Amino acid sequence: MSTAIAITSGKGGTGKTSLTGGVGSCLAALGHRVLCIDMDVGLRNLDLSLGMSDRALMDFTDVLSGRTTLEKAAVAHPVIQGLHLLTAPLTEPRDVISEEGLRAFLADAKSKYDYVLMDAPAGLGLGFRLSVCGADRAIVVSTTDASALRDAQRTVSELSRTVRYLHLVVNRLQPKLLRQLHTTIDDAMDAAGLPLLGVVPEDAQVMLAANRGQPLILMARFGAARAYLNIARRLTGERVPLMPIR
């Protein structure tokens, strides 16, 4: 069964977009048809994480308005088979985007792809509400600092009204910092109030890959790349133990 997954965060800087690109790439590498949609109007960056900068000529509002079809607007990745990108517009669209229209759009997308990953804008504004209105699942991405976890709690409160399955990913984890703060991953789970889907370590390769215009899985096999793969496998139903992070 096809699944639409909103990837969200209460605040910026949690690495949500990198996670979307990394997990989407891994799902495609596992043999699934994947559509990654950048929902962050005016601040799109998902194309950088996927190594597809400047490839997309049309955005999701072109599809919603009927100016083109999803098949024409979604751009195939040049290397990773089965991976497609539908980007966000650079400016606010003139046409009003309705939740009803977005749900119909997602139903069409799910008929063509196994996984539809939506990179939602940070915060709880209109872009967030549109990103989650038709989602089957939602992933809340947070770091372990107190402000990120507080914002994650607020995000969970909003998501629980509309999305049935919610998960937490603790991103950019620094074990040394955790020890200095005298906290644990269990504390982060308790603070967010969600089951844990995965833990991703802080990894300089993530930024290096984005700046080189390559998906991380084409450059690395360990660190964040391995964590993204484990999360992708869990989303497909596999039981995968948490990767030890030292």
N, C-alpha and C positions, 0 to 999 in steps of 0.2 A: 504494500500500500504506500502511495506517495505521501510525503510529509512536508509541511511548510513549517520552518523553524525561524522564529524571530530571535536575533542575537542582540541583547540589550545591555545597557549599563546605566547606573544612576548618575554617573558623572563621566567627563572625558578623561582620557589618559589611562584607562584601564587596559588598553590593548584589544578592544573589542573588534576593530576592523581587521587587525592582523590575525585574530583568532578565526574570524569568518573566512578569510582567504585561506588560512592554513587548513582548517577542517574541511572546507569545500574542496580544496585540492586533493586532500587525502581520500574523501569519499569518492571522488572521480577516479583516483588511482586504484581504488578497490573495485572498480568496475561499474559504478553507478552513474546514471545521468544526473548531472547537478547543475542547477541554475543559481548563481549568486546574484542577488539584487542589492544594489546600493540605494538605500532609502534616505540618505542624508543629503537633502536638497541644499545646494550651494556650498557644501563642504565635503564633497565626495572624495574618497581616497582608496576605495576598495580596488580600483584598477591598478594602483601601485602595488598593493599586496599580492595581486594575482599576476603581476608582470604583464598587464594589458593596457598600459597607459596609451591614450590617444587612438586606441583601436575602435572604441565604441563611438558611432556617429549618431545614434538615436538613444533615447532614454525611456524609462518606464512610463513617463507621462505621454509620450508619443503613442504607446500601445493603449493606455487607458482612454485616450481621446479618440482612438480609432484612426489616427493618421497612418499607422502601419500595423503590422502583425507582430506577435511575439517572435515568430520564426525569423523575421527579417531584422528585428531589433536586437535580439540576443546574439552576442558575438562568441564564437567558439575559440577556446584557447589554442594557440598555435602548437603547443607541445603535449599538453595533458588531455588525452582523449576523453570526451564526455563532459568536460567542464565548460560552462558558458557564463557570460557576464551580461547583466543588464544594468546599466549605470543610472545615476540620478541626474537631473538637470542641474546646470550651473546656476540658474536663477529660479526664483519662485515662479511656478507656472501660472499663466493667466487663467487657465481653466480650474475650476474647483475640483479637488480630488475628494470623492465621497467614499465612505466605508463600503457602501453597497457595490460601487464600481470596483473597488480594490478586491473585495471578496470574489467577485466574478472573474477578475483577472487572475487571482491566485488559483481558482478552480481550473481555469484553462492551463495555467502553468503546471499544476500538479498532474494534469492529464498527459503532459509531455515529458516530465522529469520525475525522477525518483525522489530527489531532495531539492527543495527550494529554500535557500538560506537568505534571510533578509537582514542586512546590516542596518539596524535602527540607529537613528541619531541619539546621542546621549541626552539624558534628561527625560522629562515627562510631558513634553509639549505635543503639538498636533502631529508632528512627524512620528513620534513614538506611538501615539494612538493608532495612526494609520498602519504602522508597521506590524502591530500585534493584533489588529482586528480580525484577521483571517488566519492567524497562526494556529497550528495544531499543538506545537510545543514552543517553549521559550527558554532561552539560556540567559541567565544573568551573569555578566562578567564583572568580577570585582578583584581588586587587590586586597591586601590584608590591613591596610591602614584604616583607622577608625572612621574617617570621613567617607571613604569609599563604601565601607560596610553599612554605614548609616543610610547612605543614598540607595544602596542595594535593598535595604529593608523597605524603603518607600516604593521602590520599583516593584518589589514582590507584592506589596499591598495593592498596587494598581493592576498588575498582571493577573492576580488571583481572581479578579472579577470576570475575566474573559478567556483565559487560557487554562486548560485543564492540567497539562503536564509542565512543570517548572523545574529547572535544574540550575545548579551553581557551578561555575568554573572559577577557580582561584587562579588568577593570572599574574605573571611577572613576580613569581614567588622568589624571595630571597631568604633561605633558611637562616643565615646569620642574623638577619634583621628580626626574624621571628623569635630567635633565642634571646636577643637583646630586649625585645618587647615582652618576653615571658608569656607568649601566646602560642596557640597551635592551630592547625587546620580545623580541628573540631570546634574551636572557639569561633572561627570564621563562619562555619556552617550554622552554628547556633545563632550568631548575630544576624545572618542573612535569612535564616529560617527555611533553608532549602536543602534537598539531597545533593550530594556532590557528584558531578559528572566527570570532573577531571581537575588536575593541578598542572599548571604550566610554569616552568622556571623562567626567571629573568634570563634572557639570552641575547647577546649582541648580534647574533646571526640574523635575528628577525629584522632589525633595522638595516643591516648590511644587505640582506636579500631585497628589501623594498627599494633601497637606493640603487641597486643593480638592475632592478626591473625583472626579478625572477621570483617565482613562488619558492618558499623556503624549502619544500620537499625536494626541489631540484638541486639544492645546494648542500643540504645537511641530512643526517640520519639520526642524530641524537639531540638531546636538549629539547627545545620547544618543538622541533619537527617530530620527534618521537611522541611527545605529549599530544600534539594535534592528531597524529595517527591513532593513538589510543582512544581519544575522544570520538573520532569518526567510527571506530570499530564498536564502541559502546552504543552509539546512536543506531547502528545496524542490529543491535541485539546481542552482540558478543559480550561475554563476561571477561573483562580484562583487568588485572590487578593494577593498582596505582603504581606509577613509576617512582622508585625511590629518588628523592631529590636531596642532595647533600650540599 
